[in-house]
C-alpha cells in the first residue's frame, strides 16, 4: 500500500485535550496557510483517543472544537486508532518503516510519490520541520539529509 496524492502530505494524529494541542493546531494552521496555497502540500489530521484519552468527543464535537478555536484549514478525518489491530491501513503504512506514535501529535511527512520520508514526535515543533517540508516539496530532501534521526 502507498499513500499517493499529487502533493506532499503531513499526516498528524491530533487530540483536543492534550498539552500539545494549542501549539500544534496553531502551527499546523499557519503551515497550511503558508504552503497549502501552492497546491503542492496539505495537512491531514486524524483524531485519536489512544493516548491519555485526550480525544473523547464525537467527530462533530472534534470538528467544532478545531474550527471554533483554531479555524482549521485542513481536513480532519473521523477518529481512528493509530496503533494496534484496529489502526486503518494508512497508519500501518505510515509506521511500517518509521516509529509508531507513542503520544498525540506525531507527524509523518509523505512525498508526492507516497514515500514516508520522515516522522517526528510531538516534542518536535511544526516550526522546526517547516524547512524539511519545503525541501521535500522542492525535491531537495533525501533520507541522508535527515537532521534529527528519529526514524
C-alpha positions in Angstrom: 0.0 0.0 0.0 1.1 3.5 -0.6 -0.3 6.9 0.3 -0.2 8.6 -3.0 -1.5 12.1 -3.5 -0.2 14.5 -6.1 1.4 16.6 -3.3 3.5 16.5 -0.2 1.4 15.5 2.9 1.9 15.9 6.6 -0.2 13.4 8.4 -0.8 14.1 12.1 -2.6 12.3 14.9 -4.4 15.0 16.8 -6.2 15.3 20.2 -8.3 18.1 21.6 -7.3 17.8 25.3 -3.5 17.4 25.1 -0.9 19.7 26.3 0.4 19.9 22.7 -3.0 20.8 21.3 -2.8 24.6 21.3 0.7 25.0 19.9 0.3 22.3 17.3 -3.1 23.3 16.0 -2.0 26.9 15.7 1.2 25.9 13.9 -0.5 23.5 11.6 -3.0 26.2 10.5 -0.1 28.6 9.8 1.8 25.9 7.9 -1.3 25.1 5.8 -1.7 28.8 5.1 1.9 29.2 4.1 2.4 26.0 2.0 -1.1 24.9 1.1 -1.7 27.8 -1.3 0.9 26.2 -3.6 -1.5 23.2 -4.1 1.6 21.1 -3.6 1.1 20.5 0.2 -1.7 19.5 2.6 -2.0 18.7 6.3 -4.2 15.7 7.1 -5.4 15.4 10.7 -6.6 12.1 12.3 -8.2 12.5 15.8 -7.1 9.7 18.1 -8.1 8.8 21.7 -5.5 6.1 22.3 -3.0 8.3 24.2 -4.3 9.6 27.6 -7.9 9.5 26.4 -7.4 13.1 25.3 -9.8 13.0 22.3 -13.0 11.7 23.9 -15.5 13.7 21.7 -17.5 12.7 18.7 -16.4 13.6 15.2 -18.8 16.6 15.2 -17.5 17.8 18.6 -13.9 17.5 17.5 -14.5 19.3 14.2 -16.5 22.1 16.0 -13.7 22.5 18.6 -11.0 22.7 15.9 -12.9 25.1 13.7 -14.1 27.4 16.6 -10.8 27.5 18.5 -8.2 27.3 15.6 -10.1 27.9 12.4 -8.6 24.8 10.9 -8.0 25.0 7.2 -7.1 21.3 6.5 -9.1 18.1 6.5 -9.9 16.4 9.8 -10.9 12.8 9.5 -13.0 10.6 11.7 -11.4 9.4 15.0 -9.2 6.4 14.5 -6.8 4.2 16.3 -3.3 4.8 15.0 -1.6 1.8 16.5 -2.8 -1.8 17.0 -5.1 -4.2 15.2 -7.8 -1.5 14.7 -5.5 1.0 13.0 -6.5 1.7 9.4 -4.2 0.7 6.6 -2.9 4.3 6.2 -1.5 4.2 9.7 0.0 0.8 9.3 1.7 2.1 6.1 3.0 5.2 7.8 4.6 3.3 10.7 5.8 0.4 8.6 9.3 1.9 8.2 9.2 4.5 10.9 8.4 4.7 14.6 4.9 4.1 15.8 3.3 7.1 17.6 3.6 6.9 21.3 1.6 10.0 22.0 -0.6 12.6 20.3 0.7 14.9 17.5 3.1 12.6 15.8 3.8 14.0 12.4 4.6 11.9 9.3 5.9 13.6 6.1 5.0 11.8 2.9 6.4 12.9 -0.5 4.4 13.2 -3.7 5.3 9.6 -4.6 3.8 8.2 -1.4 7.1 7.5 0.4 7.3 8.3 4.1 10.4 10.4 4.3 10.4 11.5 7.9 8.5 11.2 11.2 8.6 13.4 14.3 7.2 13.1 17.8 5.2 15.9 19.5 8.3 17.4 21.1 9.5 18.5 17.7 7.6 21.6 16.7 6.0 22.3 13.4 8.2 25.3 13.0 11.3 23.1 13.4 10.2 20.9 10.5 8.9 23.5 8.1 12.2 23.7 6.2 12.2 19.9 5.8 8.7 20.1 4.3 9.8 22.8 1.9 12.9 20.8 0.9 10.7 17.8 0.1 8.4 20.0 -1.9 11.3 21.3 -3.9 12.9 17.9 -4.3 15.9 18.8 -2.2 15.4 16.3 0.6 16.7 12.8 0.9 16.9 10.3 3.7 20.6 11.1 4.0 19.8 14.8 4.8 17.8 14.0 8.0 18.8 16.2 10.8 17.0 14.6 13.8 17.3 10.9 13.0 14.0 9.9 14.6 13.1 7.2 12.2 
